[in-house]
Amino acid sequence: MRQLVLDIRPDEAPTLDNFVCGDNAELLAALAQLAAAAPAVRPQPPRLYLWGSPGSGRSHLLAATCALAHAHGRAVHRFAAAQIGDALPETPDALLAIDDVEQLSPAAQIATFNAFNRAHGNGQSLLLSGPAAPVGLVLREDLRTRIGQGLIFEVRPLDDDALAAILASLADRRGLRLADEVIEFLLRHGRRELSSLLAVLDTLDAASLERKRPITLPLLRELMQQGLAI
């Protein structure tokens, strides 16, 4: 049975524990190893690339892994690709994380390639994310090849059963009764990112309290007519 981590709030700092696991248990274990304080515990090679569609949780996982590495006492450097110039930190034994590698400028691509080349010598771990598998990245061929030589994971999306279970569990924790037809409607017609579904649940919760009405499909449709985007 797949483990689902359900104790999540939109304003919580990202951690590996509050990421909804689904079919990504192997990925979470690899990230925990990559962040580890002891070099002997880290994977070889200490380079990991994760990819997935928008809303899959890539940025959450990078932030969570960096926070865990920092908690272990390691130096951490985390960048959005668009922030990188023509050089990257060479701090020994640091975790270097780069989000959205497809947005690397030509100069930043060279800097990232150089970081790969010196990572083994200075003990750095590299963690990168993007929207596609390495073969689909529009980058310098030498950098794309380097990325493809490390550990590669797809962030697998949650299926309908998992998303329905999460919504029902969160509603139950708030003391709400979320009709099955509401969940089915949201999964069929709404955005499937968990953050979007949680935002809709917050709106339904507030509307239910204000109007003293249960959360039903008519209430959801009424809110949509008033501008609620699902």
C-alpha contacts under 8 A as a table, 3 or more apart, distances in Angstrom:
res1	aa1	res2	aa2	distance
2	R	21	C	7.95
2	R	22	G	6.03
2	R	23	D	6.60
3	Q	21	C	6.32
3	Q	22	G	6.24
3	Q	25	A	7.93
4	L	20	V	5.67
4	L	21	C	5.37
4	L	22	G	5.71
4	L	162	A	7.64
4	L	166	I	7.89
5	V	8	I	7.67
5	V	17	D	6.90
5	V	18	N	6.11
5	V	19	F	6.58
5	V	20	V	4.92
5	V	21	C	6.08
6	L	18	N	7.19
6	L	20	V	6.55
6	L	166	I	6.29
6	L	169	S	7.43
6	L	170	L	7.36
7	D	18	N	6.21
8	I	12	E	7.15
8	I	18	N	5.51
8	I	19	F	7.60
9	R	12	E	5.41
10	P	195	S	7.05
10	P	198	L	7.58
13	A	64	A	7.95
14	P	18	N	6.78
14	P	19	F	7.37
14	P	60	H	5.58
14	P	61	L	7.32
14	P	63	A	6.22
14	P	64	A	4.96
15	T	18	N	5.45
15	T	19	F	6.52
15	T	60	H	7.52
15	T	61	L	7.35
15	T	63	A	7.48
15	T	64	A	4.21
15	T	65	T	7.25
15	T	67	A	7.35
15	T	68	L	7.63
16	L	19	F	5.36
16	L	28	L	6.71
16	L	32	A	7.90
16	L	61	L	6.76
16	L	64	A	5.60
16	L	65	T	7.04
17	D	20	V	7.92
19	F	57	G	7.93
19	F	60	H	7.62
19	F	61	L	7.62
21	C	24	N	5.32
21	C	25	A	6.00
21	C	28	L	7.77
22	G	25	A	7.15
22	G	156	R	7.73
22	G	157	P	7.67
22	G	158	L	5.86
22	G	162	A	7.06
23	D	26	E	8.00
23	D	156	R	6.25
23	D	157	P	7.83
23	D	158	L	7.43
24	N	27	L	5.23
24	N	28	L	6.32
24	N	155	V	6.54
24	N	156	R	6.30
25	A	28	L	5.18
25	A	29	A	6.26
26	E	29	A	5.17
26	E	30	A	6.26
27	L	30	A	5.10
27	L	31	L	6.23
27	L	153	F	6.42
27	L	155	V	7.72
28	L	31	L	5.10
28	L	32	A	6.22
29	A	32	A	5.15
29	A	33	Q	6.34
30	A	33	Q	5.09
30	A	34	L	6.16
30	A	43	P	7.51
31	L	34	L	4.93
31	L	35	A	6.27
31	L	65	T	6.21
32	A	35	A	5.27
32	A	36	A	6.33
32	A	65	T	6.82
32	A	68	L	7.54
33	Q	36	A	5.11
33	Q	41	V	6.19
33	Q	42	R	5.06
33	Q	43	P	6.55
34	L	41	V	7.97
34	L	42	R	5.11
34	L	43	P	6.33
34	L	46	P	6.64
34	L	65	T	7.92
34	L	125	S	6.91
35	A	42	R	7.46
35	A	65	T	6.03
35	A	66	C	7.03
35	A	68	L	6.08
35	A	69	A	4.37
35	A	72	H	7.62
35	A	95	L	7.24
36	A	39	P	7.21
36	A	41	V	6.47
36	A	42	R	6.24
36	A	68	L	7.85
36	A	69	A	6.20
36	A	72	H	6.59
37	A	41	V	7.83
37	A	69	A	6.96
37	A	72	H	5.26
37	A	73	G	6.85
37	A	74	R	6.55
38	A	41	V	5.53
38	A	42	R	7.05
39	P	42	R	5.34
42	R	46	P	6.38
43	P	46	P	5.18
43	P	47	R	7.86
44	Q	47	R	7.60
45	P	150	G	6.19
45	P	151	L	7.59
46	P	124	Q	7.54
46	P	125	S	4.98
46	P	126	L	6.48
46	P	150	G	7.45
47	R	125	S	5.78
47	R	126	L	4.66
47	R	127	L	5.97
47	R	147	I	7.93
47	R	150	G	5.03
47	R	151	L	6.18
48	L	126	L	6.29
48	L	127	L	4.99
48	L	128	L	6.39
48	L	147	I	7.87
48	L	150	G	5.50
48	L	151	L	4.59
48	L	152	I	5.91
48	L	153	F	7.83
49	Y	127	L	5.90
49	Y	128	L	4.78
49	Y	129	S	5.51
49	Y	130	G	7.80
49	Y	147	I	6.70
49	Y	148	G	7.91
49	Y	150	G	6.94
49	Y	151	L	6.14
49	Y	152	I	4.92
49	Y	153	F	6.43
50	L	58	R	7.18
50	L	127	L	7.96
50	L	128	L	6.46
50	L	129	S	4.87
50	L	130	G	6.68
50	L	152	I	5.79
50	L	153	F	4.76
50	L	154	E	5.61
50	L	155	V	6.60
51	W	58	R	6.94
51	W	129	S	5.46
51	W	130	G	4.89
51	W	131	P	5.22
51	W	132	A	5.50
51	W	133	A	6.20
51	W	152	I	7.96
51	W	153	F	6.46
51	W	154	E	4.93
51	W	155	V	5.91
52	G	56	S	5.86
52	G	57	G	7.99
52	G	58	R	6.88
52	G	130	G	6.89
52	G	131	P	5.12
52	G	132	A	6.26
52	G	154	E	5.68
52	G	155	V	5.10
52	G	156	R	7.10
53	S	56	S	5.57
53	S	131	P	5.56
53	S	132	A	7.61
54	P	57	G	7.68
54	P	131	P	7.15
55	G	58	R	7.59
55	G	193	E	5.32
55	G	194	L	7.72
55	G	195	S	7.82
56	S	155	V	6.43
56	S	156	R	7.46
56	S	157	P	6.24
56	S	193	E	6.89
57	G	60	H	5.09
57	G	61	L	6.24
57	G	155	V	7.50
58	R	61	L	5.23
58	R	62	L	6.37
58	R	99	D	7.94
58	R	129	S	6.57
58	R	130	G	7.90
58	R	155	V	7.23
59	S	62	L	5.11
59	S	63	A	6.14
59	S	99	D	6.71
59	S	129	S	7.89
60	H	63	A	5.25
60	H	64	A	6.00
61	L	64	A	5.00
61	L	65	T	6.01
62	L	65	T	5.24
62	L	66	C	6.17
62	L	97	A	6.80
62	L	99	D	7.36
62	L	127	L	7.41
62	L	128	L	7.91
62	L	129	S	7.85
63	A	66	C	5.18
63	A	67	A	6.17
63	A	78	R	7.94
64	A	67	A	5.10
64	A	68	L	6.23
65	T	68	L	5.07
65	T	69	A	6.17
66	C	69	A	5.10
66	C	70	H	6.15
66	C	76	V	6.26
66	C	77	H	7.95
66	C	78	R	7.30
66	C	95	L	7.14
66	C	97	A	7.48
67	A	70	H	5.09
67	A	71	A	6.17
68	L	71	A	4.97
68	L	72	H	6.35
69	A	72	H	5.03
69	A	73	G	6.59
69	A	74	R	5.51
69	A	75	A	7.57
69	A	76	V	7.01
69	A	95	L	7.15
70	H	73	G	5.04
70	H	74	R	5.06
70	H	75	A	6.32
70	H	76	V	6.30
71	A	74	R	7.35
74	R	93	D	7.03
74	R	94	A	5.92
74	R	95	L	7.18
75	A	91	T	7.40
75	A	93	D	7.11
75	A	94	A	4.61
75	A	95	L	6.38
76	V	94	A	5.43
76	V	95	L	4.82
76	V	96	L	6.11
76	V	97	A	7.84
77	H	89	P	7.47
77	H	94	A	7.24
77	H	95	L	6.20
77	H	96	L	4.88
77	H	97	A	6.18
78	R	96	L	5.96
78	R	97	A	4.59
78	R	98	I	5.95
78	R	99	D	7.93
79	F	83	Q	6.30
79	F	84	I	6.96
79	F	97	A	6.19
79	F	98	I	4.92
79	F	99	D	6.32
80	A	83	Q	5.50
80	A	84	I	7.30
80	A	98	I	5.70
80	A	99	D	4.84
80	A	100	D	6.48
81	A	84	I	5.68
81	A	98	I	5.91
81	A	99	D	5.74
81	A	100	D	5.70
81	A	101	V	5.56
81	A	102	E	7.68
81	A	103	Q	5.58
81	A	104	L	5.04
81	A	105	S	7.90
81	A	108	A	7.72
82	A	103	Q	5.94
82	A	104	L	5.97
82	A	105	S	7.17
84	I	87	A	7.22
84	I	88	L	7.31
84	I	104	L	7.38
84	I	105	S	7.95
84	I	108	A	5.62
85	G	88	L	7.73
85	G	105	S	7.89
85	G	107	A	6.39
85	G	108	A	5.32
85	G	111	A	7.67
86	D	107	A	5.01
86	D	108	A	5.22
86	D	110	I	7.19
86	D	111	A	5.42
87	A	108	A	7.05
87	A	111	A	4.93
87	A	112	T	7.78
88	L	111	A	6.14
88	L	112	T	7.12
88	L	115	A	6.92
90	E	115	A	7.64
90	E	122	N	7.43
91	T	94	A	5.67
91	T	122	N	7.51
91	T	124	Q	7.51
92	P	122	N	4.86
92	P	123	G	5.74
92	P	124	Q	6.01
93	D	122	N	6.29
93	D	123	G	4.48
93	D	124	Q	4.57
93	D	125	S	7.15
94	A	123	G	7.19
94	A	124	Q	4.90
94	A	125	S	6.40
95	L	124	Q	5.77
95	L	125	S	4.80
95	L	126	L	6.04
95	L	127	L	7.39
96	L	124	Q	6.94
96	L	125	S	6.09
96	L	126	L	4.96
96	L	127	L	6.18
97	A	126	L	5.91
97	A	127	L	4.57
97	A	128	L	5.63
98	I	101	V	6.55
98	I	127	L	6.39
98	I	128	L	4.79
98	I	129	S	6.55
99	D	128	L	5.80
99	D	129	S	4.99
99	D	130	G	6.70
100	D	103	Q	5.86
100	D	104	L	7.73
100	D	128	L	7.59
100	D	129	S	5.49
100	D	130	G	4.63
100	D	131	P	7.15
101	V	104	L	5.44
101	V	128	L	6.83
101	V	129	S	6.15
101	V	130	G	5.38
102	E	130	G	6.21
102	E	131	P	7.58
102	E	137	L	6.38
102	E	138	V	6.57
102	E	139	L	6.93
104	L	107	A	7.84
104	L	108	A	5.41
104	L	109	Q	5.67
105	S	108	A	4.97
105	S	109	Q	6.04
106	P	109	Q	5.13
106	P	110	I	6.59
107	A	110	I	5.27
107	A	111	A	6.38
108	A	111	A	4.88
108	A	112	T	6.05
109	Q	112	T	5.07
109	Q	113	F	6.10
109	Q	139	L	7.46
109	Q	140	R	7.11
109	Q	143	L	6.97
110	I	113	F	5.04
110	I	114	N	6.19
110	I	143	L	7.79
111	A	114	N	5.13
111	A	115	A	6.24
112	T	115	A	4.91
112	T	116	F	6.38
112	T	143	L	7.48
113	F	116	F	5.17
113	F	117	N	6.45
113	F	142	D	7.45
113	F	143	L	5.31
113	F	146	R	7.42
114	N	117	N	5.02
114	N	118	R	6.40
115	A	118	R	5.39
115	A	119	A	5.87
116	F	119	A	5.23
116	F	120	H	7.87
116	F	126	L	7.54
116	F	146	R	7.08
117	N	120	H	7.24
118	R	121	G	5.33
118	R	122	N	6.29
119	A	122	N	5.45
119	A	123	G	5.67
119	A	124	Q	4.80
119	A	125	S	6.68
119	A	126	L	7.57
120	H	123	G	5.26
120	H	124	Q	6.66
121	G	124	Q	7.94
130	G	133	A	7.70
132	A	135	V	7.76
132	A	136	G	5.61
132	A	137	L	6.28
133	A	136	G	5.49
133	A	137	L	6.82
133	A	152	I	7.97
133	A	154	E	7.59
134	P	137	L	5.32
134	P	144	R	6.07
134	P	145	T	7.66
134	P	147	I	6.56
134	P	148	G	5.56
135	V	144	R	7.34
135	V	148	G	7.70
137	L	144	R	6.91
139	L	143	L	6.74
139	L	144	R	5.93
140	R	143	L	5.36
140	R	144	R	6.07
141	E	144	R	5.01
141	E	145	T	6.00
142	D	145	T	5.15
142	D	146	R	6.31
143	L	146	R	5.01
143	L	147	I	6.23
144	R	147	I	5.18
144	R	148	G	6.26
145	T	148	G	5.03
145	T	149	Q	6.39
146	R	149	Q	5.22
146	R	150	G	7.18
147	I	150	G	5.91
148	G	151	L	7.62
148	G	152	I	7.13
158	L	162	A	5.92
158	L	163	L	6.29
159	D	162	A	5.42
159	D	163	L	6.28
160	D	163	L	5.16
160	D	164	A	5.95
160	D	187	L	6.93
161	D	164	A	5.17
161	D	165	A	6.11
162	A	165	A	5.11
162	A	166	I	6.22
163	L	166	I	5.12
163	L	167	L	6.24
163	L	187	L	7.99
163	L	194	L	7.60
164	A	167	L	5.25
164	A	168	A	6.08
164	A	183	I	6.33
164	A	184	E	7.81
164	A	187	L	7.91
165	A	168	A	5.19
165	A	169	S	6.00
166	I	169	S	5.14
166	I	170	L	6.10
167	L	170	L	5.25
167	L	171	A	6.06
167	L	183	I	7.43
167	L	197	L	7.88
167	L	198	L	7.73
167	L	201	L	7.96
168	A	171	A	5.16
168	A	172	D	6.09
168	A	178	L	6.55
169	S	172	D	5.05
169	S	173	R	6.26
170	L	173	R	5.11
170	L	174	R	6.49
171	A	174	R	5.19
171	A	175	G	6.35
171	A	176	L	4.96
171	A	177	R	6.53
171	A	178	L	6.33
171	A	201	L	7.81
172	D	175	G	4.95
172	D	176	L	5.38
172	D	177	R	6.58
172	D	178	L	7.95
173	R	176	L	7.42
176	L	205	D	7.61
176	L	215	I	7.85
177	R	214	P	7.30
177	R	215	I	6.83
178	L	182	V	6.75
178	L	183	I	7.28
178	L	215	I	5.83
178	L	216	T	7.14
179	A	182	V	5.33
179	A	183	I	6.79
179	A	215	I	6.76
179	A	216	T	5.90
179	A	217	L	7.70
180	D	183	I	5.22
180	D	184	E	6.19
181	E	184	E	5.03
181	E	185	F	6.00
181	E	216	T	7.62
181	E	217	L	6.56
182	V	185	F	5.12
182	V	186	L	6.21
182	V	215	I	7.82
182	V	216	T	6.16
182	V	217	L	5.25
182	V	220	L	7.46
183	I	186	L	5.20
183	I	187	L	6.23
184	E	187	L	5.27
184	E	188	R	6.06
185	F	188	R	5.14
185	F	189	H	5.88
185	F	190	G	7.45
185	F	217	L	7.91
186	L	189	H	5.39
186	L	190	G	4.77
186	L	191	R	7.63
186	L	197	L	7.65
186	L	230	I	7.12
187	L	190	G	5.68
187	L	191	R	7.37
187	L	192	R	6.38
189	H	230	I	7.61
190	G	197	L	7.86
190	G	230	I	4.73
191	R	196	S	6.43
191	R	197	L	7.16
191	R	230	I	6.10
192	R	196	S	7.08
192	R	197	L	6.82
193	E	196	S	5.38
193	E	197	L	6.45
194	L	197	L	5.04
194	L	198	L	6.09
195	S	198	L	5.18
195	S	199	A	6.26
196	S	199	A	5.10
196	S	200	V	6.35
196	S	230	I	7.19
197	L	200	V	5.14
197	L	201	L	6.23
197	L	230	I	7.47
198	L	201	L	4.92
198	L	202	D	6.21
199	A	202	D	5.09
199	A	203	T	6.40
200	V	203	T	5.07
200	V	204	L	6.18
200	V	230	I	6.54
201	L	204	L	5.06
201	L	205	D	6.03
202	D	205	D	5.08
202	D	206	A	6.26
203	T	206	A	5.19
203	T	207	A	6.11
204	L	207	A	5.08
204	L	208	S	5.93
204	L	215	I	6.57
204	L	220	L	7.14
205	D	208	S	5.18
205	D	209	L	6.35
205	D	215	I	7.54
206	A	209	L	5.27
206	A	210	E	6.14
207	A	210	E	5.06
207	A	211	R	5.91
207	A	212	K	7.91
207	A	213	R	7.91
208	S	211	R	5.40
208	S	212	K	5.41
208	S	213	R	4.97
208	S	214	P	5.77
208	S	215	I	6.09
209	L	212	K	5.07
209	L	213	R	7.01
213	R	219	L	7.94
214	P	219	L	7.88
215	I	219	L	6.23
215	I	220	L	7.30
216	T	219	L	5.32
216	T	220	L	6.40
217	L	220	L	4.99
217	L	221	R	6.10
218	P	221	R	5.10
218	P	222	E	6.07
219	L	222	E	5.02
219	L	223	L	6.25
220	L	223	L	5.18
220	L	224	M	6.23
221	R	224	M	4.99
221	R	225	Q	6.25
222	E	225	Q	5.16
222	E	226	Q	6.47
223	L	226	Q	4.97
223	L	227	G	6.48
223	L	228	L	5.49
224	M	227	G	5.10
224	M	228	L	4.33
224	M	229	A	6.36
224	M	230	I	7.71
225	Q	228	L	7.05
